[in-house]
Amino acid sequence: MEQKSRVNKELIEAVADMEHVTVNNLYERYPDFFIDVKYEQGLLLKHDVIIWHHPFYWYSSPALLKEWFDLVLEHGFAYGKDAFALKGKQVMNCITTGGRESTYAPGGLNRYPITDYLLPFKQSAYLCKMNYLPPFVVHGVHLLTEDEIENYKKEYQQLMMSLRNNN
């Protein structure tokens, strides 16, 4: 999901044509916010690695991704007494922030490390019996040079290849 973020768009474009990588842009698929729950659950079942890719808005995700969590990761499918559909799948966040990394630290403007703000995602993964991996974070997107963006794109491609190849 890149919505209107230029860096997110470039990261997604860098991996969109990779073999065995599926990009599911929620804002393109559901401009009306009416999520096809069964379709989304089917995608989750077909993939071993899930990446929640989004700009970091107000210390969380954009509204449509939150709606996706509320509807798609439902009791009896993603969690519950006999719900094992997502057990063992790898999951992680790929996020971009407007603030520099130094703003996400004790003493910084945002006071806490970015991983603290991602705890609800980590806990969601835990509840769904998924393995939460460290996030891929691009800080200070408004300040990046074209060369820095290119480097992040290459890093993201390498990460995708590693995940795809189970490294």
C-alpha positions, 0 to 999 in steps of 0.5 A: 500500500503506497497511497500517496507516498513517493518513496513507498511507490518507488519501493513497491515498484522495485519489487512488483515484477519480482517472481513470486512476489504479489503486490496487493495495493488496498487503495487501488483495490478498495477505493470505497473501503469495501474490503473483500474479506474472502479474497484477502484471506485467500491471498494470505493463505497462498503466501508464506511471507506477508509484508504490511507496507505503508507510510507511517501516519500518526504513529500507526497505519493508514485507515484502510490498512486498519480496516483490513486488520479489523475485517480480514484477521477475524476470529476463527480464521486468524486467531481463536481456539481452532484457528491456525490459518496463518500459523508459522507465516513470516510477517513484517512491516515496511514503513516510511516516516517523515521524521528522521531516525533520531526523532524516534529515540529517547530525547527525540521529538517522538520520544520512543523508538519506532519499534515501540510504535509497531508493537500493535503489529507485533502483537497482532502477529503473535495472536495469529501465531505468525513470526514477526520479523524486524521492520524495514524502515525508511526514515526522513523520506522528505529529506532523501536524495535520489541516490539514497532512495535508489539505495533503499530500493536496492536494499528492499529488493535484496530483502525480498529476494532473501525472504522469497528464497527463505534465507 
